[in-house]
Amino acid sequence: MSKHDSAWVSEFLASRRTTRDFQSTPVPEELLHQILTDALTAPSWSNTRPFKVAIATGETRDRISKEFGARWDAVSKSLRGGIMGKIKLIVTRYGLPTSNRLISKPYAAELKPRAMKLGAGLYGVFGVSRSDKVQRDQWWAKNYNFYGAPTELFIYIHKSLHIFAASDAGLMMENLALSAHAHGLGTCMQGAVAIWDDVVRNEFEISKDYRLLCGIAIGYPTDSPVNSFQAHRIDVEEMLLKKKN
Ligand SMILES: Cc1cc2nc3c(=O)[nH]c(=O)nc-3n(C[C@H](O)[C@H](O)[C@H](O)COP(=O)(O)O)c2cc1C
C-alpha cells in the first residue's frame, strides 16, 4: 500500500458516522451478502467466530418492530404515569426487559459525561428539549422502528466465550459497518433492541447457547441533518493509561 492509500484509509474511517434516518429502499440481497462476507474478514478468538446473525426484513422486520414499539410505549407511559403507572408495570410486566437489563442501569461516573454529551448533541439535531420527557421517549422510540431501516440485523454471541465473544462480534460489526459505508449504505448499532430477546426468538431458530448482543439497522441514508451529526471523539491521550512513577 502506498502512503496515499494510508491517508485515504484514515479519511475513510473518520467519515463513517452512525445513520439515524433511513430510506425505505430495500438492501439488495447480494449486496448484504457481500457486506457480511467483508464482515467475516475480521480477526476472531481461535477463529471460532462465536456469533450468529438474524436478518430481519419485510414482514418479519415489521412484526418485530411493532412488538418492540408496543412494549416501549407501555413502558414509557407507565414510567410517566406516577405511582399507579409503576404499579401497573410491575403487575403486568409488559415491556420490562426480558434480556440485557444493563441498559436501564446508570452510567459509571467516568463514562457518564461522554454519554450525556452525545445525548445533548443528538437532542439538539432532533429538536428535542432535554426537559421534555415525552419528546425524549418519542425520540428513543425511533430505535424500535430501526430509524426506518428496511433491514435489522440481530447479533447473537456464544455465551461460552463471555467477553471475548462480544469482542469478536464487535470486530465483525465494525468491518460490516465500514463495508456498508463503502457501498453507500448507513448503519446504526442498537443496544436499544437487546432488551427483548424473546421477540426475536419468536421469529428465528436461536440456540440457548447464544445471547443477544445488539442490533444493527442497515439501509440507505436519507439526507436528514441527523445523519450529518458528528459525535465527539476523545483524544488519544484520554485513552492512554499513565505509567506508574
Ligand atoms: C454497541 C453499540 C450500541 C449502540 N446502541 C445505540 C442505540 O441503541 N441507539 C442509537 O441511536 N445509537 C446507538 N449506538 C451508536 C452510538 O451512539 C455511536 O456509535 C456513537 O455515538 C459514536 O458516533 P458515530 O458512530 O457516529 O461515530 C450504539 C453503538 C454501539 C457500538
The ligand as an SDF file (V2000), in Angstrom:
LIG
                    3D

 31 33  0  0  0  0  0  0  0  0999 V2000
  -22.7850   -1.4960   20.8960 C   0  0  0  0  0  0  0  0  0  0  0  0
  -23.3950   -0.1820   20.4440 C   0  0  0  0  0  0  0  0  0  0  0  0
  -24.7240    0.0770   20.7460 C   0  0  0  0  0  0  0  0  0  0  0  0
  -25.3170    1.2660   20.2990 C   0  0  0  0  0  0  0  0  0  0  0  0
  -26.6480    1.4910   20.5750 N   0  0  0  0  0  0  0  0  0  0  0  0
  -27.2720    2.5680   20.0400 C   0  0  0  0  0  0  0  0  0  0  0  0
  -28.6880    2.7060   20.1610 C   0  0  0  0  0  0  0  0  0  0  0  0
  -29.3600    1.8920   20.7880 O   0  0  0  0  0  0  0  0  0  0  0  0
  -29.2730    3.7620   19.5580 N   0  0  0  0  0  0  0  0  0  0  0  0
  -28.5550    4.6920   18.8550 C   0  0  0  0  0  0  0  0  0  0  0  0
  -29.1530    5.6280   18.3150 O   0  0  0  0  0  0  0  0  0  0  0  0
  -27.2070    4.5780   18.7050 N   0  0  0  0  0  0  0  0  0  0  0  0
  -26.5460    3.5380   19.2630 C   0  0  0  0  0  0  0  0  0  0  0  0
  -25.1910    3.3580   19.0850 N   0  0  0  0  0  0  0  0  0  0  0  0
  -24.4350    4.3320   18.2770 C   0  0  0  0  0  0  0  0  0  0  0  0
  -23.5190    5.1960   19.1440 C   0  0  0  0  0  0  0  0  0  0  0  0
  -24.2820    6.1560   19.8290 O   0  0  0  0  0  0  0  0  0  0  0  0
  -22.4690    5.8580   18.2180 C   0  0  0  0  0  0  0  0  0  0  0  0
  -21.6690    4.8630   17.6380 O   0  0  0  0  0  0  0  0  0  0  0  0
  -21.5790    6.8260   18.9810 C   0  0  0  0  0  0  0  0  0  0  0  0
  -22.3270    7.9230   19.4480 O   0  0  0  0  0  0  0  0  0  0  0  0
  -20.4400    7.3650   18.0930 C   0  0  0  0  0  0  0  0  0  0  0  0
  -20.9660    8.0060   16.9450 O   0  0  0  0  0  0  0  0  0  0  0  0
  -20.6130    7.5430   15.4620 P   0  0  0  0  0  0  0  0  0  0  0  0
  -20.9930    6.1000   15.3050 O   0  0  0  0  0  0  0  0  0  0  0  0
  -21.4170    8.4430   14.5780 O   0  0  0  0  0  0  0  0  0  0  0  0
  -19.1320    7.7260   15.2800 O   0  0  0  0  0  0  0  0  0  0  0  0
  -24.5540    2.2200   19.5590 C   0  0  0  0  0  0  0  0  0  0  0  0
  -23.2120    1.9260   19.2750 C   0  0  0  0  0  0  0  0  0  0  0  0
  -22.6410    0.7480   19.7030 C   0  0  0  0  0  0  0  0  0  0  0  0
  -21.1920    0.4650   19.3660 C   0  0  0  0  0  0  0  0  0  0  0  0
  1  2  1  0
  2  3  1  0
  2 30  2  0
  3  4  2  0
  4  5  1  0
  4 28  1  0
  5  6  2  0
  6  7  1  0
  6 13  1  0
  7  8  2  0
  7  9  1  0
  9 10  1  0
 10 11  2  0
 10 12  1  0
 12 13  2  0
 13 14  1  0
 14 15  1  0
 14 28  1  0
 15 16  1  0
 16 17  1  0
 16 18  1  0
 18 19  1  0
 18 20  1  0
 20 21  1  0
 20 22  1  0
 22 23  1  0
 23 24  1  0
 24 25  2  0
 24 26  1  0
 24 27  1  0
 28 29  2  0
 29 30  1  0
 30 31  1  0
M  END
$$$$
